[in-house]
Amino acid sequence: MGFATNAIHVGQEPDPATGSIVAPIYQTSTYVQEELGKNKGYDYARTNHPNRKALEKTLAKLEGGHAAYAFSSGMAAIDSVFRLLRPGDHVVLSEAVYGGVFRLTTQLLVHFGLEFSFVDTSSSDSVLAAMRANTRMLYVETPTNPTMRISDIAAIAKLATERNATLVVDNTFLSPYLQRPIELGAHIVVHSMTKYLNGHSDSTGGCVVLTRPEDTEKIYFIQRSAGAGLAPMDCFLVSRGLKTLAVRMLQHNANGIAVARHLDAHAKVRKVYYPGLASHPQHDIARKQQRGPGAMLSFDLGSLEAARRFLNQVKLCALAESLGGVESLISLPALMTHASMPKEVQERIGISEGLVRLSVGIEDVEDIIADLDQALLYV
Ligand SMILES: Cc1ncc(COP(=O)(O)O)c(C=O)c1O
């Protein structure tokens, strides 16, 4: 079956008890046992519940993985992946990772004996140069947030496999509709489901999609032992959101292209960062490994003051953290999503104070462009 059919039907069979076309929300913490040691497949909701099981089945199918696990946030999912490692292990990460991943690794996991190196993973040579004898994992975000650099997943997967390391790809910015890292050789895919997978900005969630039985067992053990599995209501919301993922991504992508081209031609905008523009340094890799450039873009207005004047004037685009919802969301990474990153690191990876990030929603694109244009008058 095709992607859209799978997104609607896999894991989403009608409820066998009642015929309800949409399975109910199993809002219960525990399950009665028929007799000692005998139950209907569920005993306690931290360990598992029907809504999570259904969602995980859909996620594994859409990413082309062997299994998937749903967590209470993207960060909980990512944290569980780092728990596959042992003290003394080394990880090479994209230097422009999401600020929360930078904080988790450099301020928390580093105290548990893990070592982290941050490099520009858009250069496979830099990845290779950073690898050591104890490198067990490569962690790549592509496109990167917010500078939209693209890493060549197939080339990095080859490096990982040759050196017995695990390649983890954060696919949050594109969703499996626009990019399928497992088909390109990634071993593990993570998502903040708070973004496109749910798509309606009404729950937080994360997932880990796996390709190897040994990782699958460990991640399920971590999920049920540490207790950050996603709750029934949130699983229901993400499952509902996934049913429209294909049509939403088509419209996000079309709107993203139109807005990027418009901003690129605007006199007040110094530079647009968007993999769909021919001027983007990794445009060819994006064309090769993505089904479309997506709806995330950043643009430089030259200074914090210019960005502030602009952001205080937008009306349709909401000034808010997060991305991937049906509504357009706009933010200033230097003071918002990436505030936990030291200034010198921000500067090195290209997060200037005038850099604005836009998650292009699926409103009428003329309305999004009109809102940006009226706000640019104040720059
Ligand atoms: C690319 C990326 N990965 C991971 C996360 C973390 O996800 P969450 O906020 O759901 O914990 C985010 C959050 O913005 C993100 O943008």
The ligand as an ORCA input file, in Angstrom:
! r2SCAN-3c Opt
* xyz 0 1
  C      14.805     18.819     15.394
  C      14.277     18.629     16.787
  N      14.558     17.502     17.443
  C      14.102     17.293     18.700
  C      13.347     18.238     19.360
  C      12.876     17.968     20.768
  O      11.523     17.618     20.779
  P      10.482     17.925     21.962
  O      10.358     19.412     22.078
  O       9.229     17.240     21.520
  O      11.041     17.326     23.207
  C      13.025     19.421     18.713
  C      12.211     20.437     19.393
  O      12.017     21.531     18.923
  C      13.510     19.623     17.379
  O      13.254     20.753     16.721
*
